[in-house]
Amino acid sequence: MSVLVLALAAGAVVGLALGGLGGGGSVLAVPALIYLLGFSPVAATTASLIIVAATSASSLVAHARDGDVRWRAGLLFAAAGIGPAMLGGLAAGRIPGSALTVAFAVIAALAAWRMLRPSRPAEDRPVRPVRAAGAGAGLGAVTGVLGVGGGFLAVPALVSVVGLRMKAAVGTSLLVIVVTSLAALATRTGTADGLDWAVIAPFTGAAILGAWDGRRLAAKVSGDRLRRLFAYVLLAVAALMLLDSLI
């Protein structure tokens, strides 16, 4: 199978997850870039930030048009993550590839666990500024080091800490992902040398189109069913990455 076809297929899956679930797709981007498309772990995490930022920005437009983005809450949450995201981006180039692989496997497993947890009914909660800032900072650090958007962490945090309803949390998480991903990219210029744009460009294009399809799919298929499907995929990815790091 050609590299172009693999990039298009992987991008479509990443986009479906981001568009339908508001997160989880970026956790698939890095292993796809490493194991299917031959990127090094550091290059893959940098390329993932580019793909995720562009895809999330595109999907954000549609969610904003539907009124599902809480701009003030999202920007305040993202602001706490800008500094950690930039520091994480600086540190990423100094972390051994094997350590990045193991850390990424752990994050993938955490994302799967989050998706498999029973969803709680939405209810109004008071905003906890300190907890919101802590959650935003943690998300920024994960984004900076591992090149993931962190929507699988942002969505539950926006619901439980910021007090958003699930639909608004999904849309607002995309705003958070865009801001923290761009912050991390700002300090990763040194790891962008030699990136294969002939792979990144079609991957990103397919992800953007997939995100629009993901929104339509989410309107037709049970959200719980979609989350379980992606959770099982992520568990398989985490297991394969851990095995690869041990062999």
PEHU-V286866 format. One line per field, one symbol per residue. ss: DSSP state (~ for helix, > for strand, _ for the rest). A space follows every 50 residues. Layout:
# PEHU-V286866
ss->???
This chain:
# PEHU-V286866
ss->__~~~~~~~~~~~~~~~~~~~___~~~~~~~~~~~~____~~~~~~~~~~ ~~~~~~~~~~~~~~~_____~~~~~~~~~~~~~~~~~~~~~~____~~~~ ~~~~~~~~~~~~~~~~____________~~~~~~~~~~~~~~~~~~____ ~~~~~~~~~~_____~~~~~~~~~~~~~~~~~~~~~__~~~_____~~~~ ~~~~~~~~~~~~~~~~~~~~__~~~~~~~~~~~~~~~~~~~~~~~~_
